[in-house]
Amino acid sequence: MRISPRSILNMAFIGLSTVATLNVYGHLVLQQPAAELFSHQWWSTWAPSYMVWFIFLVVGCHGVLRRQSR
């Protein structure tokens, strides 16, 4: 079974949106120090999630653009 590049791109947008929403919620509502952007705790807590979803976004964009250029 092969996953289409469009599906990967959709997963990336959903994942990034979810992480960003949780990050904002944690900062504004829960007042978590780890949710403050670019703090030391943010880098260890939130940055890995953003990196993973950004990689999915790059892979999905590459697949979609490669398919369109054919």
VEXGUBA-683251 format. One record per residue (C-alpha): x negated, y, z. Coordinates in steps of 0.5 Angstrom, whole numbers, plus 2048, in hexadecimal, padded with zeros to 3 digits. Layout:
<recs>
<<X; Y; Z>>
...
</recs>
This chain:
<recs>
<<800; 800; 800>>
<<7FD; 807; 7FE>>
<<7FF; 80D; 801>>
<<800; 813; 7FC>>
<<7FC; 819; 7FD>>
<<803; 81D; 7FE>>
<<805; 819; 804>>
<<7FE; 81A; 807>>
<<7FF; 822; 806>>
<<806; 822; 809>>
<<803; 81E; 80F>>
<<7FD; 823; 80F>>
<<802; 829; 80F>>
<<807; 826; 815>>
<<801; 824; 819>>
<<7FE; 82B; 819>>
<<805; 82E; 81A>>
<<806; 829; 820>>
<<7FF; 82B; 823>>
<<7FF; 832; 822>>
<<806; 832; 825>>
<<804; 82E; 82B>>
<<7FE; 833; 82C>>
<<802; 839; 82C>>
<<807; 836; 831>>
<<802; 834; 835>>
<<7FF; 83B; 835>>
<<805; 83F; 836>>
<<80A; 83B; 83A>>
<<806; 836; 83E>>
<<800; 83B; 83F>>
<<7FB; 836; 83E>>
<<7F3; 838; 83E>>
<<7F2; 833; 839>>
<<7F7; 836; 834>>
<<7F3; 83D; 833>>
<<7F0; 83D; 82C>>
<<7E9; 83C; 82C>>
<<7E7; 83B; 833>>
<<7E3; 835; 836>>
<<7E9; 831; 838>>
<<7EC; 832; 831>>
<<7E6; 830; 82D>>
<<7E6; 829; 831>>
<<7EE; 828; 831>>
<<7F1; 82B; 82B>>
<<7EB; 82C; 826>>
<<7EB; 825; 824>>
<<7F2; 824; 823>>
<<7F2; 82A; 81E>>
<<7EC; 827; 81B>>
<<7EF; 820; 819>>
<<7F5; 824; 816>>
<<7F1; 828; 812>>
<<7ED; 822; 80F>>
<<7F4; 81F; 80D>>
<<7F6; 826; 80A>>
<<7EF; 826; 806>>
<<7F0; 81F; 804>>
<<7F7; 820; 802>>
<<7F6; 826; 7FE>>
<<7F0; 823; 7FA>>
<<7F4; 81D; 7F8>>
<<7FA; 822; 7F6>>
<<7F5; 826; 7F2>>
<<7F2; 821; 7EF>>
<<7F8; 81D; 7ED>>
<<7FB; 824; 7EA>>
<<7F4; 825; 7E6>>
<<7F5; 81E; 7E2>>
</recs>
